[in-house]
Amino acid sequence: MQVAWAIYKKELKVYFVSPLAYVFLGVFLLLAGAFFYLGVTMTGEASLRVMLGNLAIALLFLLPLLTMRHFAEERRAGTFELMMTAPVPLWAMLLGKWGATWTLCVALLAGTALFPAILAYYGEPDWGVIATSYLGLLLVCGAFVSAGMFSSSLTDEPVAAGMVGVVLLLPFWIAGTLAELVDAAWLRATLRHASFLTHIEPFSRGVVDTAALAWFGLFTFAFLFLTWRSIESRRWR
């Protein structure tokens, strides 16, 4: 665990000593501000529902760009081989990299704390719904980061890794919409169960759904496992 902690701190330092984290923070807060304004003015509600829902879509495109450097950049820079021969357990490397990027997501979401404060000043927001909505977004971030890491393990080109990450995640996002277009009941149920929207929806209503928690946990673990297998296969080539 000490090795994973060391990798976590190193990766987090890489983010915050480079302009990357600050560029993402600026873009993210700009989008959050626009979504907040549009949501309040269009619905007239003291709610973050519109903002948080649209931020989830934005993260689907932004997080693969954030994770694309994890392994693709290492291979392009020629440090991947050194990393693979170092006496570092692969699970510790994956956990450290995933944890650092997820922590950056926490920092991004913390930057939006101004918006609930504005709602509290002018109205009476439902703090339970706000809390569970943020919990849902954190779970989404963990899932997106794991899928982005997997895409980064597949290619030597960081930009291609980012695009692959979006392509991997997009079907899980639109699966719920596709479910409404099919006639077969079993296929409709499968698509709904595979959809991010299905499992985010309870959190947006203020409900902490244990089935949704399990789904996000399984999704995150599955892609971390696929990343581990992908790197292991490259190690012995």
Buried (B, 14 or more C-beta within 10 A) or exposed (E): EEBBEEBBEEBBEEBEEEEBBEEBBEBBBEBBBEBBEEBBEEEEBBBBBBBBBBBBBBBBBBBBBBBBBBBBBBBBEEEBEEBBEEEBEBEBBBBBBBBBBBBBBEBBBEBBEEBBEBBEEEEEBBEEBBBBBBBBBBBBBBBBBBBBBBBBBBBBBBEBBBBBBBEBBEEBBBBBEBBEEEEEEEEBEBBBBBBBBBBBBBBBBBEEBEEBBEBBEEBBEBBBEBBBEBBEEBEEE
